[in-house]
Amino acid sequence: MKYQNAAEVLPEELLKTIQEYFQGGLLYIPGTDEKTKWGSINGAREYYEQRNRQIREAYKENVSMKDLAKQFGLAENTIKKILYQ
């Protein structure tokens, strides 16, 4: 993070308003970037959502939890968690 003089960056009116609340120290102003959700950039989130949909659909078609665990390479407890979400 790079130090910048507020007088060089902010409009004069805004600077005066800030000075009413805070003077002479370092002030951190966080960015407005919203955090991205896990897996949304690399596609992992979409992959797991699609896989879980397939598991739920197969279960509705009477595929057993044991068979689903084998088919998807997951533990039966993981299958249960997906189904009961």
Secondary structure, DSSP 4 states (H G I P E B T S, - for coil): -----HHHHS-HHHHHHHHHH--SS-------PPPPPTTTTTSHHHHHHHHHHHHHHHHHTT--HHHHHHHHT--HHHHHHHHT-
